[in-house]
Amino acid sequence: MATEDSKTFHTERRFPDRGGPNWVGPLVSYREIELLRKFLTSSSKVMSRKRGGTDTQEQKALKLAIKHARFLSLIPYRGGM
């Protein structure tokens, strides 16, 4: 039987050096193409929070950055990266 510790959700930040009190700018920029591709599946879908290891704030920033990069044709809307 699984213990309670295995059921807890990942709470550590994926980008601990970003978003602090002295941080200026977005958590994730649409210009960071290689970083954004790490959070896309092979079919160009955004990974879930659990699979990507992000918290809510980071996931929202990733979603917006990916949408912006797709609009500017920096990453594809569909698979085939």
QUIPEQUI-V625681 format. One line per field, one symbol per residue. ss: DSSP state (~ for helix, > for strand, _ for the rest). Layout:
ss->???
This chain:
ss->___~~~~_________________________~~~~~~_>_____>__~~~~___~~~~~~~~~~~~~~~~__________
